[in-house]
């Protein structure tokens, strides 16, 4: 049995976001994707912090949260940081 498509996408840490095109973009695209990635990085950092705080408050959750959730959130956060770094370094391409 094949896993559902969303599961494949969840564990693809090289995936781009829907509508994101790193081969063809302009200044508006750069600003848009910088804002999107900045927001998502902050959001995932918050989730990661809340998860760590929860583990400290409720030690019985350590095996589940530290063993599954934290590694996933850390990998996802790294993917988003790489995306943000790409857009922060992107320069608008001159029109052809």
MOPAC internal coordinates of N, CA, C and O (Angstrom, degrees):
PM7 1SCF
backbone

  N    0.0000 0     0.00 0     0.00 0    0    0    0
  C    1.4617 1     0.00 0     0.00 0    1    0    0
  C    1.5298 1   109.07 1     0.00 0    2    1    0
  O    1.2310 1   120.72 1   -49.99 1    3    2    1
  N    1.3008 1   116.22 1   130.01 1    3    2    1
  C    1.4648 1   122.36 1   178.47 1    5    3    2
  C    1.5248 1   110.29 1   -78.71 1    6    5    3
  O    1.2310 1   120.24 1   -40.21 1    7    6    5
  N    1.3424 1   117.15 1   139.79 1    7    6    5
  C    1.4672 1   118.20 1   175.27 1    9    7    6
  C    1.5334 1   109.75 1   -68.74 1   10    9    7
  O    1.2310 1   120.28 1   -28.00 1   11   10    9
  N    1.3272 1   117.06 1   152.00 1   11   10    9
  C    1.4661 1   119.98 1   177.74 1   13   11   10
  C    1.5336 1   110.83 1   -57.58 1   14   13   11
  O    1.2310 1   120.88 1   -28.54 1   15   14   13
  N    1.3184 1   115.92 1   151.46 1   15   14   13
  C    1.4626 1   121.69 1  -176.85 1   17   15   14
  C    1.5262 1   112.51 1   -55.74 1   18   17   15
  O    1.2310 1   119.91 1   140.74 1   19   18   17
  N    1.3311 1   117.78 1   -39.26 1   19   18   17
  C    1.4705 1   119.13 1  -178.32 1   21   19   18
  C    1.5268 1   111.26 1   -62.56 1   22   21   19
  O    1.2310 1   119.88 1   148.50 1   23   22   21
  N    1.3348 1   117.83 1   -31.50 1   23   22   21
  C    1.4636 1   119.62 1   177.89 1   25   23   22
  C    1.5182 1   111.21 1   -67.78 1   26   25   23
  O    1.2310 1   120.67 1   141.07 1   27   26   25
  N    1.3220 1   116.33 1   -38.93 1   27   26   25
  C    1.4603 1   120.26 1   177.02 1   29   27   26
  C    1.5251 1   110.11 1   -62.20 1   30   29   27
  O    1.2310 1   120.58 1   137.91 1   31   30   29
  N    1.3295 1   116.50 1   -42.09 1   31   30   29
  C    1.4698 1   120.28 1   179.98 1   33   31   30
  C    1.5212 1   111.67 1   -67.97 1   34   33   31
  O    1.2310 1   120.04 1   143.23 1   35   34   33
  N    1.3226 1   117.54 1   -36.77 1   35   34   33
  C    1.4610 1   120.99 1  -178.76 1   37   35   34
  C    1.5235 1   110.72 1   -59.95 1   38   37   35
  O    1.2310 1   120.26 1   138.13 1   39   38   37
  N    1.3186 1   117.12 1   -41.87 1   39   38   37
  C    1.4560 1   120.07 1  -176.17 1   41   39   38
  C    1.5249 1   113.50 1   -92.37 1   42   41   39
  O    1.2310 1   120.07 1  -174.42 1   43   42   41
  N    1.3326 1   117.47 1     5.58 1   43   42   41
  C    1.4675 1   121.26 1   174.75 1   45   43   42
  C    1.5270 1   107.33 1   -91.27 1   46   45   43
  O    1.2310 1   121.13 1   -85.26 1   47   46   45
  N    1.3342 1   115.44 1    94.74 1   47   46   45
  C    1.4591 1   119.74 1  -175.32 1   49   47   46
  C    1.5234 1   112.43 1   -83.64 1   50   49   47
  O    1.2310 1   120.23 1  -169.64 1   51   50   49
  N    1.3346 1   117.16 1    10.36 1   51   50   49
  C    1.4687 1   120.95 1   174.68 1   53   51   50
  C    1.5323 1   110.63 1  -109.81 1   54   53   51
  O    1.2310 1   120.30 1  -179.55 1   55   54   53
  N    1.3139 1   117.03 1     0.45 1   55   54   53
  C    1.4612 1   120.09 1  -174.11 1   57   55   54
  C    1.5311 1   111.80 1   -69.41 1   58   57   55
  O    1.2310 1   121.90 1   -28.51 1   59   58   57
  N    1.3213 1   113.97 1   151.49 1   59   58   57
  C    1.4618 1   121.28 1   172.96 1   61   59   58
  C    1.5222 1   107.62 1   -95.14 1   62   61   59
  O    1.2310 1   121.06 1   -14.23 1   63   62   61
  N    1.3074 1   115.58 1   165.77 1   63   62   61
  C    1.4568 1   119.61 1   177.67 1   65   63   62
  C    1.5215 1   109.71 1   -80.74 1   66   65   63
  O    1.2310 1   121.73 1   -22.63 1   67   66   65
  N    1.3102 1   114.29 1   157.37 1   67   66   65
  C    1.4574 1   120.92 1   177.30 1   69   67   66
  C    1.5293 1   109.63 1   -53.96 1   70   69   67
  O    1.2310 1   120.33 1   -54.51 1   71   70   69
  N    1.3140 1   116.98 1   125.49 1   71   70   69
  C    1.4578 1   122.12 1   178.82 1   73   71   70
  C    1.5168 1   115.06 1    86.56 1   74   73   71
  O    1.2310 1   119.76 1   172.40 1   75   74   73
  N    1.3068 1   118.06 1    -7.60 1   75   74   73
  C    1.4713 1   121.75 1  -178.94 1   77   75   74
  C    1.5260 1   109.75 1   -79.87 1   78   77   75
  O    1.2310 1   120.88 1   -48.56 1   79   78   77
  N    1.3217 1   115.93 1   131.44 1   79   78   77
  C    1.4669 1   121.46 1   178.95 1   81   79   78
  C    1.5205 1   107.83 1  -133.25 1   82   81   79
  O    1.2310 1   120.61 1   -69.28 1   83   82   81
  N    1.3177 1   116.43 1   110.72 1   83   82   81
  C    1.4633 1   120.46 1  -177.56 1   85   83   82
  C    1.5238 1   112.76 1   -90.00 1   86   85   83
  O    1.2310 1   120.34 1   179.83 1   87   86   85
  N    1.3208 1   116.95 1    -0.17 1   87   86   85
  C    1.4664 1   120.36 1   178.72 1   89   87   86
  C    1.5188 1   112.75 1   -98.59 1   90   89   87
  O    1.2310 1   120.22 1   156.57 1   91   90   89
  N    1.3159 1   117.19 1   -23.43 1   91   90   89
  C    1.4594 1   120.99 1  -175.76 1   93   91   90
  C    1.5298 1   108.22 1  -142.31 1   94   93   91
  O    1.2310 1   120.79 1   -72.99 1   95   94   93
  N    1.3340 1   116.10 1   107.01 1   95   94   93
  C    1.4628 1   119.66 1  -176.97 1   97   95   94
  C    1.5246 1   109.85 1  -152.70 1   98   97   95
  O    1.2310 1   121.50 1   -16.08 1   99   98   97
  N    1.3303 1   114.74 1   163.92 1   99   98   97
  C    1.4586 1   120.92 1   177.29 1  101   99   98
  C    1.5331 1   108.79 1  -128.83 1  102  101   99
  O    1.2310 1   120.41 1     5.60 1  103  102  101
  N    1.3162 1   116.81 1  -174.40 1  103  102  101
  C    1.4685 1   121.07 1  -176.65 1  105  103  102
  C    1.5302 1   112.01 1   -59.65 1  106  105  103
  O    1.2310 1   120.37 1   142.82 1  107  106  105
  N    1.3258 1   116.90 1   -37.18 1  107  106  105
  C    1.4684 1   120.11 1   179.53 1  109  107  106
  C    1.5295 1   110.62 1   -66.01 1  110  109  107
  O    1.2310 1   120.57 1   139.73 1  111  110  109
  N    1.3259 1   116.51 1   -40.27 1  111  110  109
  C    1.4691 1   120.09 1   177.35 1  113  111  110
  C    1.5245 1   110.78 1   -62.60 1  114  113  111
  O    1.2310 1   120.62 1   136.92 1  115  114  113
  N    1.3216 1   116.42 1   -43.08 1  115  114  113
  C    1.4654 1   120.91 1   179.88 1  117  115  114
  C    1.5252 1   110.06 1   -59.08 1  118  117  115
  O    1.2310 1   120.40 1   131.84 1  119  118  117
  N    1.3265 1   116.84 1   -48.16 1  119  118  117
  C    1.4637 1   120.57 1  -179.58 1  121  119  118
  C    1.5299 1   110.74 1   -62.73 1  122  121  119
  O    1.2310 1   120.83 1   137.75 1  123  122  121
  N    1.3248 1   116.02 1   -42.25 1  123  122  121
  C    1.4622 1   120.46 1  -179.47 1  125  123  122
  C    1.5253 1   111.11 1   -61.44 1  126  125  123
  O    1.2310 1   120.23 1   128.56 1  127  126  125
  N    1.3382 1   117.16 1   -51.44 1  127  126  125
  C    1.4642 1   120.23 1  -175.27 1  129  127  126
  C    1.5278 1   112.05 1   -71.90 1  130  129  127
  O    1.2310 1   119.97 1   150.35 1  131  130  129
  N    1.3199 1   117.66 1   -29.65 1  131  130  129
  C    1.4718 1   119.02 1   172.94 1  133  131  130
  C    1.5208 1   109.70 1   -61.47 1  134  133  131
  O    1.2310 1   120.66 1   134.94 1  135  134  133
  N    1.3239 1   116.35 1   -45.06 1  135  134  133
  C    1.4674 1   120.65 1  -179.17 1  137  135  134
  C    1.5264 1   111.37 1   -65.49 1  138  137  135
  O    1.2310 1   120.21 1   136.81 1  139  138  137
  N    1.3235 1   117.20 1   -43.19 1  139  138  137
  C    1.4635 1   121.19 1  -179.56 1  141  139  138
  C    1.5241 1   110.18 1   -63.11 1  142  141  139
  O    1.2310 1   120.47 1   130.64 1  143  142  141
  N    1.3302 1   116.71 1   -49.36 1  143  142  141
  C    1.4600 1   119.76 1  -178.29 1  145  143  142
  C    1.5241 1   111.44 1   -66.42 1  146  145  143
  O    1.2310 1   119.84 1   140.86 1  147  146  145
  N    1.3236 1   117.90 1   -39.14 1  147  146  145
  C    1.4645 1   120.74 1   177.55 1  149  147  146
  C    1.5252 1   110.34 1   -59.13 1  150  149  147
  O    1.2310 1   120.46 1   134.56 1  151  150  149
  N    1.3173 1   116.73 1   -45.44 1  151  150  149
  C    1.4555 1   121.12 1   179.28 1  153  151  150
  C    1.5258 1   111.04 1   -62.13 1  154  153  151
  O    1.2310 1   120.27 1   133.24 1  155  154  153
  N    1.3242 1   117.09 1   -46.76 1  155  154  153
  C    1.4623 1   120.08 1  -177.89 1  157  155  154
  C    1.5253 1   112.78 1   -67.74 1  158  157  155
  O    1.2310 1   120.04 1   143.97 1  159  158  157
  N    1.3283 1   117.54 1   -36.03 1  159  158  157
  C    1.4628 1   119.98 1   176.51 1  161  159  158
  C    1.5288 1   109.36 1   -62.21 1  162  161  159
  O    1.2310 1   120.30 1   133.75 1  163  162  161
  N    1.3136 1   117.03 1   -46.25 1  163  162  161
  C    1.4731 1   120.07 1   178.63 1  165  163  162
  C    1.5249 1   111.27 1   -60.88 1  166  165  163
  O    1.2310 1   121.00 1   137.03 1  167  166  165
  N    1.3219 1   115.70 1   -42.97 1  167  166  165
  C    1.4564 1   120.60 1  -179.49 1  169  167  166
  C    1.5339 1   110.85 1   -61.86 1  170  169  167
  O    1.2310 1   120.42 1   131.16 1  171  170  169
  N    1.3321 1   116.80 1   -48.84 1  171  170  169
  C    1.4708 1   120.59 1  -178.96 1  173  171  170
  C    1.5281 1   111.30 1   -66.95 1  174  173  171
  O    1.2310 1   120.08 1   144.86 1  175  174  173
  N    1.3398 1   117.45 1   -35.14 1  175  174  173
  C    1.4696 1   119.78 1   175.14 1  177  175  174
  C    1.5268 1   109.78 1   -61.19 1  178  177  175
  O    1.2310 1   120.72 1   139.92 1  179  178  177
  N    1.3320 1   116.23 1   -40.08 1  179  178  177
  C    1.4593 1   120.39 1   177.68 1  181  179  178
  C    1.5181 1   112.00 1   -63.81 1  182  181  179
  O    1.2310 1   120.39 1   135.88 1  183  182  181
  N    1.3349 1   116.85 1   -44.12 1  183  182  181
  C    1.4667 1   120.54 1   177.45 1  185  183  182
  C    1.5229 1   111.42 1   -61.08 1  186  185  183
  O    1.2310 1   121.25 1   137.51 1  187  186  185
  N    1.3123 1   115.21 1   -42.49 1  187  186  185
  C    1.4592 1   120.24 1   179.72 1  189  187  186
  C    1.5318 1   110.29 1   -62.85 1  190  189  187
  O    1.2310 1   120.46 1   134.66 1  191  190  189
  N    1.3198 1   116.72 1   -45.34 1  191  190  189
  C    1.4619 1   120.90 1   178.41 1  193  191  190
  C    1.5194 1   112.31 1   -62.89 1  194  193  191
  O    1.2310 1   120.52 1   136.52 1  195  194  193
  N    1.3333 1   116.61 1   -43.48 1  195  194  193
  C    1.4636 1   120.37 1   178.34 1  197  195  194
  C    1.5286 1   111.31 1   -63.42 1  198  197  195
  O    1.2310 1   120.52 1   140.93 1  199  198  197
  N    1.3241 1   116.61 1   -39.07 1  199  198  197
  C    1.4644 1   120.47 1   179.61 1  201  199  198
  C    1.5248 1   110.40 1   -64.49 1  202  201  199
  O    1.2310 1   120.59 1   135.73 1  203  202  201
  N    1.3232 1   116.49 1   -44.27 1  203  202  201
  C    1.4707 1   120.18 1   178.50 1  205  203  202
  C    1.5220 1   110.74 1   -63.92 1  206  205  203
  O    1.2310 1   120.32 1   138.15 1  207  206  205
  N    1.3297 1   117.00 1   -41.85 1  207  206  205
  C    1.4659 1   120.51 1   177.66 1  209  207  206
  C    1.5256 1   110.75 1   -61.79 1  210  209  207
  O    1.2310 1   120.52 1   138.89 1  211  210  209
  N    1.3162 1   116.62 1   -41.11 1  211  210  209
  C    1.4636 1   120.50 1  -179.57 1  213  211  210
  C    1.5265 1   110.68 1   -63.52 1  214  213  211
  O    1.2310 1   120.36 1   138.68 1  215  214  213
  N    1.3236 1   116.92 1   -41.32 1  215  214  213
  C    1.4664 1   120.51 1   177.77 1  217  215  214
  C    1.5279 1   110.33 1   -60.19 1  218  217  215
  O    1.2310 1   120.52 1   138.73 1  219  218  217
  N    1.3333 1   116.60 1   -41.27 1  219  218  217
  C    1.4770 1   119.62 1   178.67 1  221  219  218
  C    1.5304 1   111.50 1   -65.18 1  222  221  219
  O    1.2310 1   120.49 1   141.61 1  223  222  221
  N    1.3342 1   116.66 1   -38.39 1  223  222  221
  C    1.4642 1   120.68 1  -178.40 1  225  223  222
  C    1.5242 1   112.63 1   -76.75 1  226  225  223
  O    1.2310 1   120.73 1   146.07 1  227  226  225
  N    1.3350 1   116.21 1   -33.93 1  227  226  225
  C    1.4704 1   121.13 1  -176.34 1  229  227  226
  C    1.5288 1   108.11 1  -129.11 1  230  229  227
  O    1.2310 1   120.47 1   -98.45 1  231  230  229
  N    1.3196 1   116.70 1    81.55 1  231  230  229
  C    1.4665 1   120.84 1  -175.44 1  233  231  230
  C    1.5282 1   114.94 1   -56.53 1  234  233  231
  O    1.2310 1   120.00 1   154.56 1  235  234  233
  N    1.3334 1   117.61 1   -25.44 1  235  234  233
  C    1.4636 1   119.50 1   179.44 1  237  235  234
  C    1.5373 1   112.50 1   -65.49 1  238  237  235
  O    1.2310 1   120.07 1   167.56 1  239  238  237
  N    1.3210 1   117.48 1   -12.44 1  239  238  237
  C    1.4742 1   120.58 1   178.77 1  241  239  238
  C    1.5303 1   112.12 1   -90.76 1  242  241  239
  O    1.2310 1   120.30 1   177.01 1  243  242  241
  N    1.3252 1   117.03 1    -2.99 1  243  242  241
  C    1.4669 1   120.83 1  -173.25 1  245  243  242
  C    1.5186 1   112.88 1   -56.56 1  246  245  243
  O    1.2310 1   120.13 1   131.23 1  247  246  245
  N    1.3121 1   117.36 1   -48.77 1  247  246  245
  C    1.4685 1   119.54 1  -175.66 1  249  247  246
  C    1.5267 1   110.80 1   -59.30 1  250  249  247
  O    1.2310 1   120.14 1   133.57 1  251  250  249
  N    1.3016 1   117.33 1   -46.43 1  251  250  249
  C    1.4704 1   121.39 1  -179.01 1  253  251  250
  C    1.5251 1   111.74 1   -69.49 1  254  253  251
  O    1.2310 1   120.76 1   126.75 1  255  254  253
  N    1.3301 1   116.15 1   -53.25 1  255  254  253
  C    1.4626 1   119.40 1  -174.15 1  257  255  254
  C    1.5251 1   112.91 1   -73.07 1  258  257  255
  O    1.2310 1   120.68 1   135.57 1  259  258  257
  N    1.3329 1   116.31 1   -44.43 1  259  258  257
  C    1.4669 1   119.00 1  -178.89 1  261  259  258
  C    1.5242 1   111.28 1   -74.62 1  262  261  259
  O    1.2310 1   120.52 1   151.96 1  263  262  261
  N    1.3355 1   116.62 1   -28.04 1  263  262  261
  C    1.4522 1   119.40 1  -177.98 1  265  263  262
  C    1.5161 1   114.07 1   -83.78 1  266  265  263
  O    1.2310 1   120.16 1   152.90 1  267  266  265
  N    1.3361 1   117.31 1   -27.10 1  267  266  265
  C    1.4680 1   120.41 1  -176.37 1  269  267  266
  C    1.5263 1   112.78 1  -120.89 1  270  269  267
  O    1.2310 1   120.98 1   123.97 1  271  270  269
  N    1.3041 1   115.73 1   -56.03 1  271  270  269
  C    1.4691 1   119.58 1  -172.84 1  273  271  270
  C    1.5280 1   112.92 1   -67.26 1  274  273  271
  O    1.2310 1   120.54 1   131.13 1  275  274  273
  N    1.3298 1   116.57 1   -48.87 1  275  274  273
  C    1.4707 1   118.93 1  -177.42 1  277  275  274
  C    1.5289 1   112.76 1   -59.28 1  278  277  275
  O    1.2310 1   119.06 1   131.71 1  279  278  277
  N    1.3348 1   119.39 1   -48.29 1  279  278  277
  C    1.4704 1   117.92 1   179.50 1  281  279  278
  C    1.5313 1   112.65 1   -60.65 1  282  281  279
  O    1.2310 1   120.86 1   141.30 1  283  282  281
  N    1.3340 1   115.96 1   -38.70 1  283  282  281
  C    1.4636 1   118.91 1   178.30 1  285  283  282
  C    1.5271 1   110.84 1   -65.33 1  286  285  283
  O    1.2310 1   120.33 1   131.43 1  287  286  285
  N    1.3269 1   116.97 1   -48.57 1  287  286  285
  C    1.4685 1   120.22 1  -179.35 1  289  287  286
  C    1.5281 1   111.40 1   -61.55 1  290  289  287
  O    1.2310 1   120.03 1   140.83 1  291  290  289
  N    1.3169 1   117.55 1   -39.17 1  291  290  289
  C    1.4658 1   120.92 1   178.78 1  293  291  290
  C    1.5271 1   111.22 1   -65.14 1  294  293  291
  O    1.2310 1   120.10 1   138.91 1  295  294  293
  N    1.3261 1   117.42 1   -41.09 1  295  294  293
  C    1.4671 1   120.64 1   178.34 1  297  295  294
  C    1.5241 1   110.73 1   -67.15 1  298  297  295
  O    1.2310 1   120.26 1   138.09 1  299  298  297
  N    1.3101 1   117.10 1   -41.91 1  299  298  297
  C    1.4645 1   121.16 1   178.69 1  301  299  298
  C    1.5274 1   110.74 1   -65.04 1  302  301  299
  O    1.2310 1   120.32 1   139.21 1  303  302  301
  N    1.3175 1   116.99 1   -40.79 1  303  302  301
  C    1.4541 1   121.05 1   177.98 1  305  303  302
  C    1.5299 1   110.56 1   -62.98 1  306  305  303
  O    1.2310 1   120.26 1   139.74 1  307  306  305
  N    1.3123 1   117.11 1   -40.26 1  307  306  305
  C    1.4731 1   120.85 1   177.31 1  309  307  306
  C    1.5245 1   110.59 1   -62.52 1  310  309  307
  O    1.2310 1   119.86 1   138.30 1  311  310  309
  N    1.3373 1   117.88 1   -41.70 1  311  310  309
  C    1.4662 1   121.53 1   177.58 1  313  311  310
  C    1.5330 1   110.42 1   -59.82 1  314  313  311
  O    1.2310 1   121.13 1   135.51 1  315  314  313
  N    1.3124 1   115.44 1   -44.49 1  315  314  313
  C    1.4692 1   119.79 1  -179.15 1  317  315  314
  C    1.5300 1   111.48 1   -68.23 1  318  317  315
  O    1.2310 1   120.10 1   141.01 1  319  318  317
  N    1.3016 1   117.41 1   -38.99 1  319  318  317
  C    1.4750 1   119.93 1   177.47 1  321  319  318
  C    1.5239 1   111.26 1   -63.23 1  322  321  319
  O    1.2310 1   120.24 1   142.14 1  323  322  321
  N    1.3307 1   117.15 1   -37.86 1  323  322  321
  C    1.4657 1   120.49 1   176.94 1  325  323  322
  C    1.5214 1   110.41 1   -65.98 1  326  325  323
  O    1.2310 1   120.45 1   139.97 1  327  326  325
  N    1.3197 1   116.75 1   -40.03 1  327  326  325
  C    1.4648 1   119.87 1   176.31 1  329  327  326
  C    1.5195 1   111.40 1   -62.90 1  330  329  327
  O    1.2310 1   120.58 1   136.62 1  331  330  329
  N    1.3240 1   116.50 1   -43.38 1  331  330  329
  C    1.4607 1   120.35 1   178.07 1  333  331  330
  C    1.5251 1   110.52 1   -62.92 1  334  333  331
  O    1.2310 1   120.20 1   137.75 1  335  334  333
  N    1.3185 1   117.22 1   -42.25 1  335  334  333
  C    1.4690 1   120.30 1   178.57 1  337  335  334
  C    1.5294 1   110.84 1   -61.10 1  338  337  335
  O    1.2310 1   120.48 1   140.42 1  339  338  337
  N    1.3354 1   116.68 1   -39.58 1  339  338  337
  C    1.4641 1   119.17 1   177.60 1  341  339  338
  C    1.5189 1   110.03 1   -59.08 1  342  341  339
  O    1.2310 1   120.28 1   128.35 1  343  342  341
  N    1.3322 1   117.08 1   -51.65 1  343  342  341
  C    1.4672 1   119.99 1  -175.89 1  345  343  342
  C    1.5173 1   112.34 1   -70.75 1  346  345  343
  O    1.2310 1   119.48 1   150.34 1  347  346  345
  N    1.3181 1   118.61 1   -29.66 1  347  346  345
  C    1.4627 1   119.99 1   176.21 1  349  347  346
  C    1.5240 1   111.50 1   -68.78 1  350  349  347
  O    1.2310 1   120.11 1   152.08 1  351  350  349
  N    1.3205 1   117.39 1   -27.92 1  351  350  349
  C    1.4665 1   120.39 1   179.92 1  353  351  350
  C    1.5273 1   112.68 1   -95.06 1  354  353  351
  O    1.2310 1   120.32 1   172.32 1  355  354  353
  N    1.3360 1   117.00 1    -7.68 1  355  354  353
  C    1.4718 1   120.53 1  -177.28 1  357  355  354
  C    1.5239 1   111.03 1   -69.27 1  358  357  355
  O    1.2310 1   121.34 1   -37.76 1  359  358  357
  N    1.2945 1   115.04 1   142.24 1  359  358  357
  C    1.4665 1   122.81 1   174.34 1  361  359  358
  C    1.5242 1   107.70 1  -115.91 1  362  361  359
  O    1.2310 1   120.65 1   -41.39 1  363  362  361
  N    1.3241 1   116.37 1   138.61 1  363  362  361
  C    1.4616 1   119.73 1   178.20 1  365  363  362
  C    1.5193 1   109.49 1   -58.61 1  366  365  363
  O    1.2310 1   120.84 1   -43.45 1  367  366  365
  N    1.3089 1   115.99 1   136.55 1  367  366  365
  C    1.4538 1   120.82 1   179.10 1  369  367  366
  C    1.5288 1   108.94 1   -86.94 1  370  369  367
  O    1.2310 1   120.43 1   -43.51 1  371  370  369
  N    1.3371 1   116.78 1   136.49 1  371  370  369
  C    1.4630 1   118.22 1   179.33 1  373  371  370
  C    1.5226 1   110.33 1   -65.48 1  374  373  371
  O    1.2310 1   120.34 1   -30.66 1  375  374  373
  N    1.3532 1   116.95 1   149.34 1  375  374  373
  C    1.4696 1   119.46 1   179.03 1  377  375  374
  C    1.5275 1   110.04 1   -61.17 1  378  377  375
  O    1.2310 1   121.11 1   -33.32 1  379  378  377
  N    1.3167 1   115.49 1   146.68 1  379  378  377
  C    1.4709 1   120.20 1  -179.13 1  381  379  378
  C    1.5085 1   111.95 1   -73.71 1  382  381  379
  O    1.2310 1   120.10 1   180.00 1  383  382  381

